[in-house]
Amino acid sequence: MNAQWDKSFFKVIQHILMTEWPIGIKDFMNTEDEYDPYAMRIYSQLVAGSDADQIAKYLTDTEYGTMGLALGTEHRPASDRLPIAKHLIAEWEKFKAGPPI
């Protein structure tokens, strides 16, 4: 298992967030670094063994708390972000397993 920092896996997290977690900037060029703080936190959560519910809750709390997105609108439940969380975990499991022999 490779639980240490790996830049290539960090890029995987960034890509998933950019393409699957619509926070309003994915259509702009050169905005990958906007996701860095969130990708770093998710990386830490994956290393710590967080489950999909915990990661989905983090994404939800970040949207509505940290970013203040959708103020004045109905909040979507964390379960709406479960597909993203499950994708992140699946990629983490592949990364931990290492390259096929």
C-alpha positions as CSV (number, residue, x, y, z in Angstrom):
1,M,0.0,0.0,0.0
2,N,1.3,3.4,-0.9
3,A,-0.4,5.8,1.6
4,Q,2.3,8.5,1.2
5,W,1.7,11.7,-0.8
6,D,1.7,11.0,-4.6
7,K,1.4,13.9,-7.0
8,S,-0.1,11.7,-9.7
9,F,-2.9,10.5,-7.4
10,F,-3.5,14.1,-6.3
11,K,-4.1,14.9,-10.0
12,V,-6.7,12.1,-10.2
13,I,-8.5,13.6,-7.3
14,Q,-8.3,17.1,-8.9
15,H,-9.7,15.7,-12.2
16,I,-12.6,13.9,-10.5
17,L,-13.5,17.1,-8.6
18,M,-13.2,19.3,-11.7
19,T,-15.4,17.0,-13.8
20,E,-17.9,15.6,-11.3
21,W,-18.2,18.2,-8.5
22,P,-19.8,21.3,-10.1
23,I,-18.8,24.2,-8.1
24,G,-19.1,26.7,-10.9
25,I,-15.5,26.9,-12.3
26,K,-15.0,23.7,-14.3
27,D,-15.7,25.5,-17.6
28,F,-12.9,28.0,-17.1
29,M,-9.4,27.4,-18.2
30,N,-6.5,27.0,-15.7
31,T,-8.7,26.6,-12.6
32,E,-7.4,23.3,-11.4
33,D,-5.6,24.9,-8.5
34,E,-9.0,26.2,-7.2
35,Y,-9.7,22.6,-6.2
36,D,-6.3,22.1,-4.4
37,P,-7.5,22.7,-0.8
38,Y,-10.4,20.3,-1.3
39,A,-8.4,17.7,-3.1
40,M,-5.8,17.8,-0.3
41,R,-8.5,17.3,2.4
42,I,-10.0,14.4,0.4
43,Y,-6.6,12.8,-0.1
44,S,-6.2,12.9,3.7
45,Q,-9.6,11.4,4.2
46,L,-8.8,8.6,1.8
47,V,-5.5,7.8,3.6
48,A,-7.5,7.8,6.9
49,G,-10.0,5.3,5.6
50,S,-13.0,7.6,5.4
51,D,-16.1,6.0,3.8
52,A,-18.2,7.4,1.0
53,D,-20.7,9.0,3.4
54,Q,-18.0,10.9,5.2
55,I,-16.5,12.2,1.9
56,A,-19.9,13.1,0.6
57,K,-20.6,15.0,3.8
58,Y,-17.3,16.8,3.5
59,L,-18.2,17.9,-0.1
60,T,-21.6,19.1,1.0
61,D,-20.3,20.9,4.0
62,T,-17.7,22.6,1.8
63,E,-20.3,23.7,-0.8
64,Y,-22.7,25.2,1.7
65,G,-20.3,26.2,4.5
66,T,-16.9,27.1,3.2
67,M,-17.9,28.3,-0.3
68,G,-21.3,29.6,0.6
69,L,-22.8,28.2,-2.6
70,A,-26.5,28.1,-3.1
71,L,-27.2,30.6,-0.4
72,G,-30.9,31.1,-0.1
73,T,-31.7,27.9,-2.0
74,E,-32.7,24.5,-0.9
75,H,-29.7,22.4,0.2
76,R,-29.1,19.2,-1.7
77,P,-28.5,16.2,0.7
78,A,-25.0,14.7,1.0
79,S,-26.3,11.6,-0.7
80,D,-26.3,13.6,-3.9
81,R,-22.5,13.5,-3.8
82,L,-22.2,9.8,-3.0
83,P,-21.4,8.9,-6.6
84,I,-18.4,11.3,-6.5
85,A,-17.3,9.9,-3.2
86,K,-17.6,6.3,-4.4
87,H,-15.6,7.2,-7.5
88,L,-12.8,8.8,-5.4
89,I,-12.7,5.7,-3.1
90,A,-12.6,3.3,-6.1
91,E,-9.6,5.2,-7.6
92,W,-7.9,5.2,-4.2
93,E,-8.4,1.4,-4.0
94,K,-6.8,1.0,-7.4
95,F,-3.9,3.3,-6.4
96,K,-3.3,1.4,-3.2
97,A,-3.2,-1.9,-5.1
98,G,-0.5,-0.6,-7.3
99,P,0.1,-1.4,-11.0
100,P,-1.0,-4.8,-12.2
101,I,1.7,-7.4,-12.2
